[in-house]
Every structure is written in C-alpha cells, then in structure tokens.
Amino acid sequence: MEVHGLIEGRHAPVSRSKYLSRMYTWPRSGGVVETLVAVAERIGRRAVLVVMDDAGAIAVAEHSAALRPYFLLPDQAPGLPRALADKAKLAALCTSLGIPHPETRTVTCEDDVSSAVGDLGLPLVAKWAQPWLLPREAGLRNTSLIHEPEQAVGLLGHKNDCDLLLQRFVPGGPGSDWFFHGYYDHASTCLFSGTGRKERSYPPGAGLTTYGRALPNPAIENAANTMAAELGYRGVLDIDFRYDTADDLYYLLDFNPRLGAQFRLFGDGRGLDLVRAMHLHLSGKPSAAARGLYGRTFLVENYDVYPAFRLGRERTCTGWLRAIYDADELAWLSADDFWPFVAMARQSIRRGFTRLARGRK
C-alpha cells in the first residue's frame, strides 16, 4: 500500500519515514481544494484521504463535493465537523442532546470573566473556541487552567477572530480521564472502536495524552455511539471524557472530528486499526465490526518526560526507560523505521536549548 503525505516540510520528523512513498509540502499560497486536487493528480488514482487536524477535517467536509472525484471520503454532513470542533458550538450540541458537558461561558471582557468566576468558581478551564484560527506565532495553548481571574483577562488581549471560553473545571484524580476513538459507516454504525484511559498528559491535567492504556469503558462507548447516531456522524472521531466522582458522571470535554494522535493504541491483534478499518470500508472491502485489544499501552517519548517524572511512578531515568521498553506502542521509536525518532529527538533538543537561551535573556 502506498502512503503519500502532505506535511509541513522536510523538518517534520514524519518526512523521514521509510513508509512514506512520496512527500508533498503545503504551498505558501493556494487553497485546500486546489492543493489536494494537485496531489491527487500526481498520485493518479482515487486515494483514501486521512485528515490529521481539525482545520483539515473542516475544510475537507465543507468541500467534499469538489474533492470526492479525487478521493475516497466518508459521506459526512458538510457542516458537522465545524460544529463539533468549535468548543462553543459543541457545548450547545451536548446540551441539546442531553450529553453531560461542563458549563461553558463565552467571555469578551473583564466583566464576563468576573461573572464566570463568580458563578463557576476557580479554577476554571480556558479554551479557544476555534483553536485552528490561532496564529501559530502567538504561542498560545488551546487549553489552559486558570487559577486567578487575571490570567483569563490576559488571554483576552489575544482575542481576534477566535472566541475565548471559560469552562467549569471538572475535578479529576488519577484514572478519571478517558478517550474514545471510533470509525463510523454511512449508517453511523461503528465499525472499529477503542476506549482508553489517559494515565499521563502534557501539560498535566489539561493536555495531550503522553501515556495511555486501552481499557474497557461501556459508559463512554455508549455515549459516543449514541452521539454519533443522533448526529448522523460518518468517519473517524476522537472524544475526550472526564469522570466526576461527585456527580457520578462522565463529562464530554472535547470532540475531534478526525483521527486522534494515539489511534495506534487500538489494534485488534490482526493488524487492524482505525486507519485500516477506514481504508477497508471506503475501498469497498468487507470487514466485520471490531474493537481494539484491551491492556495495550501507548507512550509519546518527547512529551512524556516531564509528567512521568512529576506525576508517574517512573521518577528515575531507569524507571522511565523501562516504561518506554514495556510500552506496546510508541509514538516515534520503531525498530524497523528508526529515522523519524532520530529527527524528533534532534528537534526536541534544539527546542530545549532555544528555550534555555530565551530564559537567560
């Protein structure tokens, strides 16, 4: 199977993979449709299009009619990915569907911040409603924990075309953060899925999964399948949940209408995962519904260092290296495809020295 990648450039570690048949870079000008059509014409036949970020998922869905002659795509409702990726619209959708979601406020001024703090208390979670609109050079996190009102007021200074939200903080201890990945066919039937627990994250408590474990959780699986059926969702998705012991509820925190970064955590023992399930379905090859094996672990080497030493049991270099050795799936290191890991390590070291240099000035 050929794999073609449309990525940032040769500096991206994934560009070093031996499994990448051909790499294409995003041009400085030109729209998404024009760029993807040009890539498709170079490939020479219809290919399954796998989107890795929210902006791409939104663009592909909204231009699916123009892209379908060139790519195999889920028959997704054009406006649905935008409604789900937008944190403000997601909150409204969850309310309408009766799905537990933390109370969320849009804030535009200091008075809004004061009102949210008074009603929801501290800490609060600050989220950018449309994170794909944030300028990369601003260095803003999509999600951050707010302990003082001044922190939220400071974020208001960066608000341009992106709405700032303040959300009630759902208290969660060890074992409270979960995620669900699934792929749905034209009838919104789940063909492949997996549930997992976020053991560590970066930043701790409000960031991406750095160490996860595949474990059964019928409650969030049922919630995800119910939501997909109600919305008529088609394609791949990644949903984050947090369990609140006080309310005895799983709150939906985030809905990503695209492939999740830790999708390789979920495999069924035959080599089937979310991408392969998607490929089989869209290419018209029969495949029975399946779910990933439980007990597997996934670790992101460059991001897990800090939370492992701060929060985990692996508080020594030997312990953390043991965790890497024991992980079933690593984000970067692979015995038969070593160069992406080397490129990632070099990039991480350069970033570390750059931050140190800035800190000394």
TORGUBA-910362 format. One record per residue (C-alpha): x, y, z; residue in one letter; residue number from 1. Coordinates in nm, 2 decimals, always signed. Layout:
% TORGUBA-910362
{{X,Y,Z},"A",NUM}
...
This chain:
% TORGUBA-910362
{{+0.00,+0.00,+0.00},"M",1}
{{+0.14,+0.34,-0.10},"E",2}
{{+0.13,+0.62,+0.16},"V",3}
{{+0.15,+0.98,+0.04},"H",4}
{{+0.19,+1.26,+0.29},"G",5}
{{+0.10,+1.63,+0.26},"L",6}
{{+0.30,+1.78,+0.55},"I",7}
{{+0.49,+2.10,+0.66},"E",8}
{{+0.82,+2.01,+0.51},"G",9}
{{+1.14,+1.81,+0.55},"R",10}
{{+1.18,+1.94,+0.90},"H",11}
{{+0.88,+1.73,+1.01},"A",12}
{{+1.01,+1.40,+1.16},"P",13}
{{+0.74,+1.20,+0.98},"V",14}
{{+0.90,+1.30,+0.65},"S",15}
{{+1.19,+1.06,+0.74},"R",16}
{{+0.97,+0.75,+0.75},"S",17}
{{+1.06,+0.48,+0.50},"K",18}
{{+0.69,+0.40,+0.46},"Y",19}
{{+0.63,+0.74,+0.31},"L",20}
{{+0.61,+0.67,-0.07},"S",21}
{{+0.61,+1.04,-0.15},"R",22}
{{+0.60,+1.37,+0.04},"M",23}
{{+0.42,+1.69,-0.07},"Y",24}
{{+0.45,+2.02,+0.11},"T",25}
{{+0.18,+2.28,+0.17},"W",26}
{{+0.24,+2.57,-0.07},"P",27}
{{+0.27,+2.93,+0.05},"R",28}
{{-0.04,+3.02,-0.14},"S",29}
{{-0.34,+2.84,-0.28},"G",30}
{{-0.65,+2.69,-0.12},"G",31}
{{-0.70,+2.35,+0.04},"V",32}
{{-0.90,+2.22,-0.26},"V",33}
{{-0.65,+2.32,-0.52},"E",34}
{{-0.37,+2.18,-0.32},"T",35}
{{-0.54,+1.84,-0.26},"L",36}
{{-0.65,+1.81,-0.62},"V",37}
{{-0.30,+1.87,-0.74},"A",38}
{{-0.17,+1.60,-0.51},"V",39}
{{-0.44,+1.36,-0.63},"A",40}
{{-0.35,+1.42,-0.99},"E",41}
{{+0.01,+1.33,-0.91},"R",42}
{{-0.10,+1.01,-0.74},"I",43}
{{-0.30,+0.92,-1.04},"G",44}
{{-0.60,+0.74,-0.88},"R",45}
{{-0.85,+0.79,-0.60},"R",46}
{{-0.70,+0.75,-0.26},"A",47}
{{-0.83,+0.74,+0.09},"V",48}
{{-0.78,+1.08,+0.25},"L",49}
{{-0.69,+1.07,+0.62},"V",50}
{{-0.71,+1.41,+0.79},"V",51}
{{-0.49,+1.47,+1.10},"M",52}
{{-0.62,+1.81,+1.23},"D",53}
{{-0.94,+2.00,+1.29},"D",54}
{{-0.88,+2.26,+1.02},"A",55}
{{-0.83,+1.99,+0.76},"G",56}
{{-1.14,+1.80,+0.87},"A",57}
{{-1.35,+2.11,+0.84},"I",58}
{{-1.21,+2.20,+0.50},"A",59}
{{-1.25,+1.85,+0.36},"V",60}
{{-1.61,+1.82,+0.48},"A",61}
{{-1.71,+2.16,+0.35},"E",62}
{{-1.55,+2.10,+0.01},"H",63}
{{-1.63,+1.72,-0.01},"S",64}
{{-1.83,+1.76,-0.34},"A",65}
{{-1.53,+1.91,-0.52},"A",66}
{{-1.29,+1.65,-0.36},"L",67}
{{-1.49,+1.34,-0.40},"R",68}
{{-1.40,+1.27,-0.77},"P",69}
{{-1.03,+1.26,-0.65},"Y",70}
{{-1.05,+1.09,-0.30},"F",71}
{{-1.24,+0.82,-0.12},"L",72}
{{-1.42,+1.01,+0.16},"L",73}
{{-1.69,+0.94,+0.43},"P",74}
{{-2.03,+1.08,+0.33},"D",75}
{{-2.01,+1.34,+0.61},"Q",76}
{{-2.26,+1.62,+0.65},"A",77}
{{-2.05,+1.92,+0.53},"P",78}
{{-2.11,+2.15,+0.83},"G",79}
{{-2.08,+1.88,+1.11},"L",80}
{{-1.70,+1.88,+1.17},"P",81}
{{-1.70,+2.26,+1.22},"R",82}
{{-1.99,+2.24,+1.47},"A",83}
{{-1.81,+1.97,+1.66},"L",84}
{{-1.46,+2.12,+1.65},"A",85}
{{-1.59,+2.46,+1.77},"D",86}
{{-1.59,+2.44,+2.15},"K",87}
{{-1.88,+2.68,+2.19},"A",88}
{{-2.10,+2.50,+1.94},"K",89}
{{-2.00,+2.17,+2.09},"L",90}
{{-2.13,+2.28,+2.43},"A",91}
{{-2.46,+2.38,+2.28},"A",92}
{{-2.49,+2.05,+2.09},"L",93}
{{-2.42,+1.85,+2.41},"C",94}
{{-2.69,+2.04,+2.59},"T",95}
{{-2.94,+1.98,+2.31},"S",96}
{{-2.86,+1.61,+2.31},"L",97}
{{-2.86,+1.57,+2.69},"G",98}
{{-2.49,+1.47,+2.70},"I",99}
{{-2.31,+1.58,+3.02},"P",100}
{{-2.08,+1.87,+2.94},"H",101}
{{-1.92,+2.12,+3.18},"P",102}
{{-2.10,+2.46,+3.19},"E",103}
{{-1.92,+2.69,+2.94},"T",104}
{{-1.93,+3.07,+2.90},"R",105}
{{-1.80,+3.29,+2.62},"T",106}
{{-1.61,+3.58,+2.76},"V",107}
{{-1.53,+3.91,+2.57},"T",108}
{{-1.45,+4.15,+2.85},"C",109}
{{-1.34,+4.17,+3.22},"E",110}
{{-1.70,+4.18,+3.34},"D",111}
{{-1.76,+3.85,+3.16},"D",112}
{{-1.46,+3.70,+3.34},"V",113}
{{-1.58,+3.82,+3.68},"S",114}
{{-1.92,+3.68,+3.62},"S",115}
{{-1.79,+3.34,+3.51},"A",116}
{{-1.56,+3.33,+3.82},"V",117}
{{-1.85,+3.42,+4.05},"G",118}
{{-2.08,+3.16,+3.90},"D",119}
{{-1.84,+2.87,+3.82},"L",120}
{{-1.56,+2.93,+4.08},"G",121}
{{-1.19,+2.87,+4.05},"L",122}
{{-1.00,+2.70,+3.90},"P",123}
{{-1.16,+2.74,+3.55},"L",124}
{{-1.06,+2.59,+3.22},"V",125}
{{-0.98,+2.85,+2.94},"A",126}
{{-1.04,+2.72,+2.59},"K",127}
{{-1.02,+2.89,+2.25},"W",128}
{{-1.34,+2.81,+2.07},"A",129}
{{-1.18,+2.78,+1.73},"Q",130}
{{-0.82,+2.69,+1.80},"P",131}
{{-0.74,+2.64,+1.43},"W",132}
{{-0.77,+3.02,+1.39},"L",133}
{{-0.50,+3.10,+1.65},"L",134}
{{-0.18,+3.24,+1.49},"P",135}
{{+0.10,+3.00,+1.54},"R",136}
{{+0.35,+3.27,+1.63},"E",137}
{{+0.14,+3.37,+1.93},"A",138}
{{+0.24,+3.05,+2.12},"G",139}
{{-0.10,+3.01,+2.28},"L",140}
{{-0.22,+2.68,+2.42},"R",141}
{{-0.56,+2.56,+2.30},"N",142}
{{-0.65,+2.48,+2.67},"T",143}
{{-0.51,+2.62,+2.99},"S",144}
{{-0.60,+2.61,+3.36},"L",145}
{{-0.70,+2.94,+3.52},"I",146}
{{-0.63,+2.99,+3.89},"H",147}
{{-0.66,+3.37,+3.90},"E",148}
{{-0.90,+3.60,+3.71},"P",149}
{{-0.61,+3.80,+3.58},"E",150}
{{-0.49,+3.50,+3.38},"Q",151}
{{-0.82,+3.50,+3.18},"A",152}
{{-0.81,+3.88,+3.14},"V",153}
{{-0.46,+3.84,+3.00},"G",154}
{{-0.58,+3.59,+2.74},"L",155}
{{-0.85,+3.84,+2.63},"L",156}
{{-0.57,+4.05,+2.48},"G",157}
{{-0.50,+3.78,+2.22},"H",158}
{{-0.86,+3.75,+2.11},"K",159}
{{-0.91,+3.84,+1.75},"N",160}
{{-1.13,+3.62,+1.54},"D",161}
{{-1.13,+3.34,+1.79},"C",162}
{{-1.37,+3.33,+2.09},"D",163}
{{-1.24,+3.27,+2.44},"L",164}
{{-1.44,+3.04,+2.66},"L",165}
{{-1.43,+2.98,+3.03},"L",166}
{{-1.55,+2.63,+3.14},"Q",167}
{{-1.63,+2.48,+3.48},"R",168}
{{-1.34,+2.27,+3.60},"F",169}
{{-1.44,+1.91,+3.64},"V",170}
{{-1.22,+1.78,+3.93},"P",171}
{{-1.05,+1.46,+3.84},"G",172}
{{-0.79,+1.24,+4.01},"G",173}
{{-0.58,+0.95,+3.88},"P",174}
{{-0.78,+0.74,+3.64},"G",175}
{{-1.05,+1.00,+3.57},"S",176}
{{-0.95,+1.10,+3.21},"D",177}
{{-1.07,+0.87,+2.93},"W",178}
{{-1.09,+0.88,+2.55},"F",179}
{{-1.28,+0.70,+2.27},"F",180}
{{-1.18,+0.65,+1.91},"H",181}
{{-1.41,+0.51,+1.65},"G",182}
{{-1.49,+0.48,+1.28},"Y",183}
{{-1.85,+0.50,+1.16},"Y",184}
{{-2.00,+0.40,+0.82},"D",185}
{{-2.27,+0.56,+0.61},"H",186}
{{-2.54,+0.45,+0.86},"A",187}
{{-2.34,+0.58,+1.16},"S",188}
{{-2.27,+0.23,+1.27},"T",189}
{{-1.94,+0.18,+1.45},"C",190}
{{-1.71,-0.05,+1.25},"L",191}
{{-1.40,-0.02,+1.47},"F",192}
{{-1.35,+0.14,+1.82},"S",193}
{{-1.15,+0.15,+2.13},"G",194}
{{-1.17,+0.31,+2.48},"T",195}
{{-0.86,+0.41,+2.68},"G",196}
{{-0.76,+0.59,+2.99},"R",197}
{{-0.52,+0.88,+2.99},"K",198}
{{-0.26,+0.79,+3.26},"E",199}
{{-0.04,+1.10,+3.20},"R",200}
{{-0.07,+1.42,+2.99},"S",201}
{{+0.12,+1.73,+2.90},"Y",202}
{{+0.05,+1.98,+3.03},"P",203}
{{-0.06,+1.77,+3.33},"P",204}
{{-0.44,+1.77,+3.37},"G",205}
{{-0.52,+1.97,+3.06},"A",206}
{{-0.31,+1.85,+2.77},"G",207}
{{-0.25,+1.57,+2.52},"L",208}
{{-0.21,+1.21,+2.62},"T",209}
{{+0.16,+1.12,+2.68},"T",210}
{{+0.09,+0.77,+2.83},"Y",211}
{{-0.24,+0.59,+2.77},"G",212}
{{-0.38,+0.24,+2.83},"R",213}
{{-0.66,+0.07,+2.64},"A",214}
{{-0.92,-0.04,+2.89},"L",215}
{{-1.29,-0.12,+2.86},"P",216}
{{-1.54,+0.15,+2.95},"N",217}
{{-1.90,+0.08,+2.83},"P",218}
{{-2.03,+0.41,+2.96},"A",219}
{{-1.83,+0.63,+2.73},"I",220}
{{-1.86,+0.38,+2.44},"E",221}
{{-2.24,+0.40,+2.47},"N",222}
{{-2.22,+0.78,+2.50},"A",223}
{{-2.01,+0.81,+2.19},"A",224}
{{-2.22,+0.57,+1.98},"N",225}
{{-2.54,+0.75,+2.09},"T",226}
{{-2.40,+1.09,+2.00},"M",227}
{{-2.27,+0.96,+1.66},"A",228}
{{-2.62,+0.81,+1.58},"A",229}
{{-2.80,+1.13,+1.69},"E",230}
{{-2.58,+1.35,+1.47},"L",231}
{{-2.56,+1.11,+1.18},"G",232}
{{-2.18,+1.11,+1.21},"Y",233}
{{-1.97,+0.93,+0.95},"R",234}
{{-1.60,+0.88,+0.95},"G",235}
{{-1.33,+0.87,+1.22},"V",236}
{{-1.35,+1.06,+1.55},"L",237}
{{-1.17,+1.11,+1.88},"D",238}
{{-1.36,+1.21,+2.20},"I",239}
{{-1.23,+1.30,+2.55},"D",240}
{{-1.42,+1.24,+2.87},"F",241}
{{-1.36,+1.31,+3.24},"R",242}
{{-1.53,+1.12,+3.52},"Y",243}
{{-1.66,+1.33,+3.81},"D",244}
{{-1.69,+1.12,+4.13},"T",245}
{{-1.92,+1.38,+4.30},"A",246}
{{-2.18,+1.37,+4.02},"D",247}
{{-2.10,+1.01,+3.91},"D",248}
{{-2.10,+1.12,+3.55},"L",249}
{{-1.86,+1.12,+3.25},"Y",250}
{{-1.84,+1.47,+3.11},"Y",251}
{{-1.76,+1.51,+2.74},"L",252}
{{-1.47,+1.76,+2.73},"L",253}
{{-1.36,+1.76,+2.36},"D",254}
{{-1.48,+1.62,+2.03},"F",255}
{{-1.22,+1.59,+1.75},"N",256}
{{-1.39,+1.51,+1.41},"P",257}
{{-1.07,+1.34,+1.28},"R",258}
{{-0.81,+1.09,+1.36},"L",259}
{{-0.67,+1.11,+1.71},"G",260}
{{-0.29,+1.12,+1.77},"A",261}
{{-0.29,+0.80,+1.98},"Q",262}
{{-0.50,+0.59,+1.74},"F",263}
{{-0.23,+0.32,+1.72},"R",264}
{{-0.31,+0.23,+2.08},"L",265}
{{-0.61,+0.04,+1.94},"F",266}
{{-0.53,-0.27,+1.75},"G",267}
{{-0.73,-0.60,+1.72},"D",268}
{{-0.44,-0.85,+1.70},"G",269}
{{-0.48,-0.90,+1.33},"R",270}
{{-0.32,-0.57,+1.25},"G",271}
{{-0.65,-0.38,+1.21},"L",272}
{{-0.66,-0.03,+1.35},"D",273}
{{-0.87,+0.28,+1.28},"L",274}
{{-0.69,+0.38,+0.96},"V",275}
{{-0.70,+0.03,+0.82},"R",276}
{{-1.07,-0.01,+0.91},"A",277}
{{-1.14,+0.32,+0.73},"M",278}
{{-0.94,+0.21,+0.42},"H",279}
{{-1.12,-0.12,+0.40},"L",280}
{{-1.46,+0.04,+0.43},"H",281}
{{-1.41,+0.32,+0.18},"L",282}
{{-1.24,+0.09,-0.07},"S",283}
{{-1.54,-0.14,-0.06},"G",284}
{{-1.37,-0.44,+0.11},"K",285}
{{-1.59,-0.62,+0.36},"P",286}
{{-1.48,-0.61,+0.72},"S",287}
{{-1.67,-0.72,+1.04},"A",288}
{{-1.71,-0.47,+1.32},"A",289}
{{-1.42,-0.49,+1.57},"A",290}
{{-1.26,-0.32,+1.86},"R",291}
{{-0.91,-0.28,+1.98},"G",292}
{{-0.75,-0.52,+2.23},"L",293}
{{-0.76,-0.41,+2.59},"Y",294}
{{-0.44,-0.37,+2.80},"G",295}
{{-0.22,-0.22,+2.53},"R",296}
{{-0.02,+0.09,+2.62},"T",297}
{{+0.09,+0.39,+2.42},"F",298}
{{+0.37,+0.64,+2.51},"L",299}
{{+0.48,+0.97,+2.35},"V",300}
{{+0.86,+0.98,+2.41},"E",301}
{{+0.93,+1.35,+2.37},"N",302}
{{+0.62,+1.47,+2.57},"Y",303}
{{+0.61,+1.21,+2.85},"D",304}
{{+0.94,+1.30,+3.02},"V",305}
{{+0.80,+1.58,+3.24},"Y",306}
{{+0.47,+1.42,+3.35},"P",307}
{{+0.64,+1.09,+3.41},"A",308}
{{+0.90,+1.23,+3.65},"F",309}
{{+0.65,+1.47,+3.81},"R",310}
{{+0.34,+1.25,+3.84},"L",311}
{{+0.42,+0.90,+3.75},"G",312}
{{+0.60,+0.61,+3.91},"R",313}
{{+0.89,+0.63,+3.67},"E",314}
{{+1.08,+0.90,+3.88},"R",315}
{{+1.42,+0.79,+3.77},"T",316}
{{+1.58,+0.76,+3.43},"C",317}
{{+1.59,+0.39,+3.46},"T",318}
{{+1.22,+0.37,+3.55},"G",319}
{{+1.12,+0.59,+3.26},"W",320}
{{+1.33,+0.39,+3.01},"L",321}
{{+1.17,+0.08,+3.15},"R",322}
{{+0.83,+0.23,+3.07},"A",323}
{{+0.94,+0.30,+2.72},"I",324}
{{+1.06,-0.06,+2.68},"Y",325}
{{+0.74,-0.20,+2.82},"D",326}
{{+0.50,+0.02,+2.61},"A",327}
{{+0.32,-0.17,+2.34},"D",328}
{{+0.31,+0.13,+2.10},"E",329}
{{+0.55,+0.43,+2.09},"L",330}
{{+0.47,+0.75,+1.91},"A",331}
{{+0.81,+0.77,+1.74},"W",332}
{{+1.05,+0.48,+1.80},"L",333}
{{+1.02,+0.18,+1.58},"S",334}
{{+1.28,-0.10,+1.53},"A",335}
{{+1.21,-0.11,+1.15},"D",336}
{{+1.17,+0.27,+1.09},"D",337}
{{+1.43,+0.45,+1.31},"F",338}
{{+1.48,+0.78,+1.14},"W",339}
{{+1.16,+0.96,+1.24},"P",340}
{{+1.27,+0.91,+1.61},"F",341}
{{+1.61,+1.05,+1.54},"V",342}
{{+1.46,+1.36,+1.37},"A",343}
{{+1.22,+1.41,+1.65},"M",344}
{{+1.50,+1.38,+1.91},"A",345}
{{+1.71,+1.64,+1.73},"R",346}
{{+1.42,+1.87,+1.70},"Q",347}
{{+1.33,+1.84,+2.07},"S",348}
{{+1.69,+1.90,+2.18},"I",349}
{{+1.70,+2.22,+1.96},"R",350}
{{+1.38,+2.35,+2.11},"R",351}
{{+1.51,+2.28,+2.46},"G",352}
{{+1.83,+2.48,+2.41},"F",353}
{{+1.63,+2.76,+2.24},"T",354}
{{+1.40,+2.79,+2.55},"R",355}
{{+1.70,+2.79,+2.78},"L",356}
{{+1.87,+3.06,+2.58},"A",357}
{{+1.55,+3.27,+2.59},"R",358}
{{+1.52,+3.22,+2.97},"G",359}
{{+1.87,+3.36,+3.03},"R",360}
{{+1.80,+3.69,+2.84},"K",361}
